[in-house]
Amino acid sequence: MRTFVVTLVIICFTTVQMKAQKGYDPSFKAARSENLLQDKNFYLFTAIQNEEAVKQLLMTNSVLKAFKESQDKLLAGSLQQHKENPALLVKTYLFSQKEISQIGDELKNLVQRSAVLQHFIRTNLRPSGAYEAYKELSDADYLEACWNLCAAGINHNLTVYGLGEAPQYATIDSISYDVSSSYYKGALWMWSDRFVKQENDKPALFFENSLNYALALLYMNHRDEASRYEPLILKENAKAAAHVKHTDFDAYLYASILVLGNGPENYRDRLSAVGKLNLQLGVLKYRQKQAPFIIVSGGHAHPFRADYAEAIEMKKELINYYRIPEEHIIIEPHARHTTTNLRNAARLMIAYAMPLKQRSLVITNNLHSAYTGDQRFIERCQEELGYAPARILNRIDATTLEFLPQLEALQQNPMEPLDP
């Protein structure tokens, strides 16, 4: 009887542990590569590269190894054949839907028979939060979903920044060069030549040829927006993040005031007229002691390849014009859309251990606020992100809404590589 009870306790404890490992763990330290753009877009691949046992498992798998060897030969041949038409060379790096499915099936099979891979998923991928939207899936389906997302993200980079296809938000996210120019054609070929013929650090994993070239395309096009200002907690947000630890949030009705940006449409102005209005609306709530922190959100979005991050300029305005102490200002300098304004603010609130069950305010001008509080905005979040990054609650006035951040905001989105 005693043995039975002990066994039952162990089973219950193990079950509780597994449930605790199902999703994001705030104490988890994520893996890192030498490329922050890779880490923010493709955490799955960074995690694999940092886990030697998993790496060896995937390198020696017959299906994945055969795919890698086949792609190596195709790339070498394409490099010789398509010097005058590098678009065909770029296409060699694309994953076909058939290949994505075959690799996904093999990964699922591996999960079911590999304790190493199961352990990796439960102690690395799940607690990282990078794929939080998939946390309810079984381990096998979870890994397949992560792979499908990353493969689609790589293909997106290749088609937009290699082939020049228009992304969803073409006016701000497009390729930086004329894809038909001899200059860019030459650049595409030479970068591929450099990778295919490199003697050191040759790709060993099935995804690394395509991953390396996709990241090179972002680098070539100066589209490193997602990595700028990082790590925020040690740079622009250092004082505010430290102040969070000593803040009595119970003394305030709200945890934070999120002020949305309204980017200028010229290369002269650092803040727009409406953007300045949004700031003033936020300052009014802050001076009423509604919340201890102002979060300003806006990246290098408008105009195309803008020189200035709107959040940086908003912070300067808050300090220099409104005399708000720096330790009360949190910047979010990556968002390019309203959906990611809320998502990225939620990520910072999670990262800085702000109280997630305490409501926050989101403030913007009348028209923008009407949209943010409308069902259309939630539908857009579902369509573009796959989830709602925040729960929109009560409307306080024409320019102010209450919201609660959601853990799903941690989910990476490599389909928007400039702000994944």
N, C-alpha and C positions, 0 to 999 in steps of 0.2 A: 504493500500500500504506500509506504514511504517513497519507494522508488518511483511509483506511478505519479505521486504528487510532485516530486522533484522534476520528473520528465515534463509534466504539464506546465510547471513554472518556467522551465527552459524554453518550451515551445511558445508560451505566451510572451516571454521576454524577447525571443527572436522575432515573433510577429510584430511586436511593438517597435523593435529596432527597424525592421524592414519598412514599416509604415513611416517611421521618422525619416528614412532614407528615400522616400518616394519622390520628394521634391526638394526645393531649395533649402540649403543649410547655411545660415548667416556666418557660421564659423569656418566654412570651407574656404581653402586657399586654392584658387584656380590655377591651372597650368598656364605657362607663358612660353611663347616662342620669341624669336628675335624680331618678329613683325607684328606690331600691334594691330594693323589692319586685318591680319589673319586671325588673331585672337578674337577680335570683335565681330568678325563675319563668320568664321568657321571654327568655333571652339572645338567641335568634334575632332577635327584634324590635328589641332594643337595638342589636344589631350592624348590622342593616339601616339603622336610623335614623342611624347614625354613619358609614355608607359612602355618600357622595353619588352615586357612579356606580351603585351597586346600587339606591339609592333612586330615582334617575331612571329606571332600567330598569324597575322595578316600577310606578312611577307612570304611565308612558306605555304599558305593555302593555295591549292592547285588552281582553283577557279580565278582567284584574284591575281595570282602570279601569271597565269596565261593571258589575262587581259592586259596586264602591264607590259609583258613582252611583245604582244601584238601591237600595242600603241607605240612602243619604242621604235619598232620597225616602220610603222606608218609615218611617224614623225621624221625619221631619218630620210625616208623616201620622198616625203612631201617637201622637205627642205631643199632637195635637189631639183624637184620637178616644178615647184611653184614660186621660184624667186621673182618672176615677173607678175605673179598674181597671188600675193600673200594672203588674200582672203580665203583661198582654198587651204592654205597652211593653217590659218586660225581655226578653220572648221575641223581640222584633224584633232584639235584639243577638246572639242565638244563631246559630251557624253550623249549618246543616242538614248532614246527612251527605252529601247530594248536592253542596252547596257546598264542603264540605271536599274531596271527591273531585275535583271540577272544578278547584279551585284547586291541589290537589296535582299533578294531571296537567299543568296549565299550568306550574307551577314545574319539573317534570321536563323538559318540552319546552324551557324556557328554558335550563336547565343545559346541555343537549346542544348548544345553538347559541350560547351566550354565554360568551366567554372571561372577561368581567368577573365573571360569577357563579361560574364554575369557580375563578377566582383567590380570590374571596371565601370560598368553602367551604374551600379548601386552606390559606389563610393567616390565616383568622379563626375560622370555626366549628370546624373540626377541632382546631386547637391550643388552643382555649379549654377543651376537655375537657367542656363543658356537655352534649355529646351523645356521650359516650365509648362508650356501649353500642352506638352505631350505626357505629362506626369501620370495621367490615369491609364496609360497604355501598358501592356505587358512589356517585359524587357525586350523581347524579340521585336515586337511592333514598334517599340520606342526607338530602338537603334535604327530600324528601317526608316522611320519617319525623320530622324536626324540626318541620315544619309540622303534621303530624297530631297530634303531642304537644302543641304549643302551642295549637292550636285546641281540643283536648279539655280542656286546662287552663282556657282562657277559659270554655268552656261549663260546666265544673264550678263556677267562681266565680259565674257568673250564676245557675245553678240553686240552689246552696246559699245564697249570701248575697244573692240577689235574690228568688228564689222560695220560699226557706225549706225546700227539700228536705233530707233528712237525709244527711250525709256518712257515710263508712264508720265513723268513730269519732265518733258523734253526741254522746256525753256530754261531749266536750272540744273539738270542732271546729265546732260548729253556729253558726248565725246568732245575733246578740246581741239581736235585737228580735223582737217578735211581728209576723210578716209580715202578719197580718190587721188590725193596728191602723191607724187613720187616720193616726197620726203617721208610721209607716214608709212607708205608701203615699204620703203627701205627700213624704217625703224622696226616695223613688225617682223620683217625677215631677220634682221640682225639680232633682235632679242631672242628669237627662236633659235637661231644659229648658236648663240651664246649658251642657251640651256641644253640643246641637244649634244653639243660638242664639249661641254664642260668635263674636265677630268676629275675634279674633286667634288665631293658631295652630290654625286649623281642620285637622282630620285630612286628610292627603293620601294616605296609604297604605291599602291595602285592609283591613288588620287594625286600624287605629287607632281606629275608632269603638268596636268591641267591646272592644279592649284597655283603652282609657281608662275605659270604664264598669265593666269587671270589676275594675280596680284601685281605682276609686272605691268599689265595694262593700266591698272589704277595708278601706279607709280609714274608711268610714261605720260599719263594724261593729267598729272598734278592733282588727282582726286584723292587726296589724303585727308579730307575734312574729318573723317571719323576718328583719326588719331591725334588731331591737333589738340593742344592744351592738356593732354593726358600725362600723368595721372592728375586729374583735377583735385583730388583730395590732398595732394602734396604741393599743388601750385595755386591756382586762382581760388580754390575753395578751402585752402588749408585753415585759415582763421575761422571760417564759419563752421567747418566740420569739427574743429576743436571746441568751439563754443556750444555746439549741440550737446556735447557730453555734460555740460554744466548748466543746461537750461531747464528750468522748472516749467514744463509744458502744461502742467495743471493750472498754472496761473493765467493761461490764455484760453480763449474759446476755440481757437484754431491752431493747428500745428504750423501752417505756413500760408503764405500768399503767393500764388503762382501768377506772374504777369506774362501774358503772351506777347510775342513780338509782332511787328508789322513792318517788314523789311522795306527799305527804300528801293526805288526802281531806277536809281541812277548811281553812278560811280563817285559822286561828289559828297552826297549827304551820308553821314554815318547812322543817323536815326531819322525816321520819317516823322511827319507831323502827327499822324495817328499813333505811331509808336510812342511818341512823347506823351500823348494823351493817356495811353494805356499805363505808362509809368506813373503818371500823376494820380490816376485812379488807385493804383496799388499803394502809393505812398500815403494817401488819405486813410486807407484801412490800417496801414501799419502805424500811423500816428495816433489812431484811435486804440492802439494796443490790442488789435484783434488777434495778432499772431507775432511770434518773436523773429520770424525770418521771412525775407522776400526772396523768392526764386524767380530769376529772370531767364527767359527761354528764347533762343533764336540763334541759328548758325550762320554759316557763309552761304546763304541760300539765294538771296535777292540783292542785286541782279546776278546774272550768270557769273559764276566764279568770283563772287564778291571778295574784295580785299579784307573786309572787316566782318568779324563775328558780331551779330547784333547783341548777343548777351554781354559780351565784353564792353560794348559801347553803352549798354543800359546800366551796367555796373558803374562805369565811370560817371554817368549822369547822376546816378543815385548818390554817389560819394561827393562829387564836386558841386552839384547844383542843389541837391536836397539834404546834404550833410548826413546821410545815413551811415552809421559805422560799418566798416567792411565786414566785421564778424557777424553781421546780421544779413549779409547778402550772399546767396548761393547762385552761381551761374550755371546755366545749362547751354553750352555753346555749339550744340550739334544738330538740334531739331531743324527740320526743313518744312514741316507741315504741322497743322493743329493736332493731328493724331499723335505725332511724336513729341510735340510740346508736353502733352500729358504723360505719355509713356516715359520719356526721359526724366521728367521731374519725379515720377514715381520711382524710377530706378535710383535716383540720388537719395530720395527719402529712405529707401530700403538700405542702400549702401551706408548711409550715415546714421542708421539706427534711430531715425525719428519715429515717433509713435504712429503706427500705421492705422490704428483704430480711431485715432483722433481726426476729425474732419479738417480739411484744408479749403482754402478759397482759390478759385481761378478767376482772374479779372482780365477783361479786355473791353474794347469799345462795344457799343450797343449792337451793331450788326453782327460782329464776330461772336459776341456772347449769345445772341439769339440762335446762331447756328450751332455753337458748342453745346447748348442745352437742348437741341432738337434731336429727334430720333434719327434724322439723316446722318448726324455725326457718329452715332453708335453704329449704324449700318456701314458707314465708311471704315470705321475701325475694324469691324468684323471682316470686311472685304479685303482691306489692305494688310492688316496685321494678323487676322485670324482670331481675334479676341478683343475685349474692351480693356484697355490698360487702367481705367479708373471707373469707379461708379459715380455718375453724376447724380447728385442728390437735390437739395432744395435750391430754388432761386432766391437770392437775397434782395437783389434789385436788378435794374436793367443791364448792369455791366458785371454782375457778380454771381457766381454759382458756387455751391459747396460740392466737394468731391472727396472720395476715399481712394487712395492708390491700391492697386491689385498686384499680387506677386507675378501674375502672368506677364506683367510689363518687362520682366527680365528676359523673355524669349527673344533670341536673336532673329534678325530678318535680313539675310544676305541678299535678298531681292532688292534692297535699298542700300547698296554698299557704301554710300556716302554718309549714312547714318543708320547702321544696322541694329 
